[in-house]
């Protein structure tokens, strides 16, 4: 079984593969995405935009040729990500999560998913406090 290799370096804004590009109100990114469970997310008018570099190889070093999409996990505690969003467009490398509560710090990680539904390990975490 081959697993997509997670991006080796991550950070906030311009320092790695998962970038927190902005936060605040409004805006969305085009692409097919479906919330997995956002029914208990505190509603607000804030937003956070994440951007990432797609993985190029599987954990065994072979070329990744069957990337199917991504899953963004997030929550209000580092290491605890009760909310997930499916990004079913493998060509998409940025996504804006909207309706986040202002004044709350959110923590984010991203995984890649191949055509067999096999999910990579988490990326490194990024976080931000949502401002309106």
C-alpha positions as CSV (number, residue, x, y, z in Angstrom):
1,X,0.0,0.0,0.0
2,X,1.4,3.4,-0.9
3,X,0.6,6.5,1.1
4,X,0.9,10.1,0.0
5,X,4.0,11.7,1.6
6,X,3.0,14.7,3.7
7,X,4.7,17.9,2.9
8,X,8.0,18.1,4.8
9,X,8.0,21.7,5.8
10,X,5.1,23.8,7.0
11,X,4.7,27.2,8.6
12,X,2.7,30.4,8.7
13,X,2.9,32.8,5.7
14,X,5.8,32.2,3.2
15,X,7.8,29.8,5.4
16,X,6.6,26.4,4.2
17,X,4.1,24.3,2.5
18,X,0.9,25.0,4.5
19,X,0.4,28.7,4.6
20,X,-2.1,30.7,6.5
21,X,-2.6,33.4,3.8
22,X,-5.1,35.6,5.5
23,X,-7.8,35.9,8.1
24,X,-10.8,38.3,8.5
25,X,-14.2,38.6,6.9
26,X,-15.5,37.5,3.5
27,X,-14.1,35.8,0.5
28,X,-14.1,32.3,-0.8
29,X,-12.0,30.1,-3.0
30,X,-13.5,28.2,-6.0
31,X,-13.4,24.4,-5.9
32,X,-15.5,21.4,-4.9
33,X,-15.5,21.1,-1.1
34,X,-17.9,19.6,1.3
35,X,-18.0,20.2,5.1
36,X,-17.6,16.9,7.0
37,X,-18.9,18.2,10.3
38,X,-19.2,21.9,11.0
39,X,-22.5,21.7,12.8
40,X,-20.9,22.8,16.1
41,X,-18.5,25.4,14.8
42,X,-19.1,28.7,16.6
43,X,-20.7,30.9,14.0
44,X,-19.0,34.3,13.1
45,X,-18.1,36.5,10.2
46,X,-14.4,35.7,10.2
47,X,-12.4,33.7,7.7
48,X,-9.0,32.0,7.3
49,X,-7.3,31.2,4.0
50,X,-4.9,28.3,3.9
51,X,-2.6,27.5,1.0
52,X,-0.4,24.5,0.5
53,X,2.1,22.8,-1.8
54,X,0.8,19.5,-3.3
55,X,2.8,16.4,-2.4
56,X,4.9,15.0,-5.3
57,X,5.7,11.5,-4.0
58,X,4.4,8.6,-1.9
59,X,6.1,7.6,1.4
60,X,8.0,4.9,-0.5
61,X,9.6,7.5,-2.7
62,X,7.6,6.7,-5.9
63,X,5.9,9.4,-7.9
64,X,2.5,10.4,-6.7
65,X,0.3,10.0,-9.7
66,X,-3.2,9.5,-8.2
67,X,-3.7,12.5,-5.9
68,X,-7.5,12.9,-5.5
69,X,-7.9,15.8,-3.0
70,X,-7.3,17.1,0.5
71,X,-8.9,17.2,3.9
72,X,-8.5,20.3,6.1
73,X,-8.9,19.6,9.8
74,X,-9.3,22.4,12.3
75,X,-10.3,23.2,15.8
76,X,-9.8,25.5,18.8
77,X,-7.0,23.4,20.4
78,X,-3.7,22.3,19.1
79,X,-3.9,18.6,18.2
80,X,-7.7,18.4,18.6
81,X,-9.4,18.9,15.2
82,X,-13.1,18.1,15.4
83,X,-14.0,19.8,12.2
84,X,-13.0,18.6,8.7
85,X,-13.6,19.9,5.2
86,X,-13.2,17.7,2.1
87,X,-11.5,19.4,-0.9
88,X,-12.2,17.0,-3.7
89,X,-10.3,19.0,-6.3
90,X,-6.6,17.9,-6.4
91,X,-5.7,21.0,-8.4
92,X,-6.8,23.3,-5.7
93,X,-4.0,24.6,-3.5
94,X,-5.8,27.2,-1.4
95,X,-9.1,27.2,0.5
96,X,-10.9,29.8,2.6
97,X,-12.8,28.6,5.6
98,X,-15.6,31.1,6.4
99,X,-18.0,31.8,9.3
100,X,-15.3,31.5,11.9
101,X,-15.9,33.1,15.3
102,X,-14.0,36.3,15.9
103,X,-11.5,36.4,18.8
104,X,-11.0,32.6,18.7
105,X,-7.7,31.0,17.9
106,X,-8.1,28.2,15.4
107,X,-5.5,25.5,14.6
108,X,-5.3,23.8,11.1
109,X,-3.7,20.8,9.5
110,X,-4.1,19.4,6.0
111,X,-3.8,15.8,4.6
112,X,-3.7,14.6,1.0
113,X,-5.9,11.7,-0.2
114,X,-5.2,9.5,-3.2
115,X,-7.7,7.8,-5.6
116,X,-8.0,4.8,-3.3
117,X,-9.0,7.0,-0.4
118,X,-5.7,6.5,1.5
119,X,-5.0,9.6,3.6
120,X,-1.5,11.0,4.4
121,X,-0.3,12.0,7.8
122,X,-1.1,15.5,9.0
123,X,0.9,18.4,7.8
124,X,2.5,20.6,10.4
125,X,0.0,22.7,12.2
126,X,-0.6,26.4,11.6
127,X,-2.8,28.7,13.8
128,X,-4.3,32.2,13.8
129,X,-6.7,34.3,15.9
130,X,-9.7,35.3,13.8
131,X,-10.2,39.1,13.6
132,X,-13.1,40.8,11.9
